[in-house]
Amino acid sequence: RRGLANAVLRNFQRRRPELEKMADESPRGRWSYPNWWIEKLQAEHPAHWQTILEAGLQHPPFTLRVNARWGDAAKYVQILAEADLPARQTGVDAITLDKAVSVHSLPGFDQGWVSVQDAGAQWAARLLEAQPGERVLDACAAPGGKTGHILERIAPDATPIKLSALDIDATRLVRVQENLDRLHLAADLIVGDAAHPEAWWDGQLFDRILADVPCSASGVVRRNPDIKWLRRPDDIAQFAAQQAVMMDRLWPLLAPGGTLLYATCSIFNVENDGQVQAFLMRHAEDAVRCPLPEPLSDGSLLPDAEHDGFFYALLRKT
Ligand SMILES: C[S@@+](CC[C@H](N)C(=O)[O-])C[C@H]1O[C@@H](n2cnc3c(N)ncnc32)[C@H](O)[C@@H]1O
């Protein structure tokens, strides 16, 4: 076996310039993604496909969310500097460290001052804008990154929101509880299927729903590089079909005037804008899409050095 390996290596060394040129000329060799993935991005993001592929090969940023109940990002950047951990503010509550470190070496992590959360994911709670006293459903909550952020944004002296955190996976819901315990926050945790509310819903309408649905995770491949090789083209259509059912089943749970924030960490159209357009056609009688602030105007946040790839759509019930 060693003889074979040596022969392969010798062959590579001898033909290196020629082989590297061949690899560079084929998109799959150059980018190290499956062909179907590259072709899909070329078709759907003609101006950005290369930067998206490039971002997916980079080291992911290590980003924290500062707990607004504790203090603000500027204050924590200062504390990090004193601890010899250089960092910069990359969002309202977001701080990106120059280097990843163990969470327990972060000042105040165990006391809930900060959480690890990508800056793109931090848009969810801001766009949902839950207000004191409201009933809120976090329909796909585990491990609870966005659950914690939604609750942190309500001042401690304001009327608490009544947050139901649902997930189909009981084991993953334990992570939500652990995160909430560390942050000294509380939610009603429910094991259940977002596509079958009749099994767990108490019949009271929600003012806001976050549907952070299961998806291809194509916007976060650098955090899990195997994803792109494990996924098959058919999987994307299956995710889209599941997402459509979840949205349709959650919509009746929303009070008139309420908003549903649809979120994915995908960069594929059928899970994102295509999904939302189809939803608006099916619910033309009572659903409108709300404008989003820059840089999210069309809902997508393409992956780059500062954040992962996400998609958001805010839907209001008339
Ligand atoms: C994208 S993750 C959610 C991440 C989470 N919102 C956060 O910010 O930490 C999707 C979650 O949906 C859950 N899920 C998948 N199918 C579901 C279903 N039918 N009903 C409820 N939850 C589901 C998965 O277990 C997974 O935890």
The ligand as a Gaussian input file, in Angstrom:
#p B3LYP/6-31G(d) Opt

LIG

0 1
 C      -32.242000      26.166000      11.637000
 S      -32.471000      25.213000      13.070000
 C      -33.059000      26.393000      14.216000
 C      -31.975000      27.241000      14.841000
 C      -32.493000      28.083000      15.995000
 N      -33.627000      28.902000      15.626000
 C      -31.410000      28.987000      16.585000
 O      -31.363000      30.167000      16.267000
 O      -30.606000      28.487000      17.388000
 C      -33.936000      24.320000      12.673000
 C      -34.560000      23.563000      13.826000
 O      -35.826000      23.066000      13.361000
 C      -36.102000      21.876000      14.042000
 N      -37.173000      21.203000      13.277000
 C      -37.068000      20.436000      12.166000
 N      -38.283000      20.039000      11.753000
 C      -39.174000      20.580000      12.613000
 C      -40.602000      20.525000      12.730000
 N      -41.336000      19.839000      11.845000
 N      -41.189000      21.196000      13.737000
 C      -40.443000      21.886000      14.644000
 N      -39.097000      21.957000      14.597000
 C      -38.477000      21.323000      13.594000
 C      -34.776000      21.169000      14.090000
 O      -34.757000      20.211000      15.134000
 C      -33.805000      22.335000      14.318000
 O      -33.534000      22.462000      15.682000

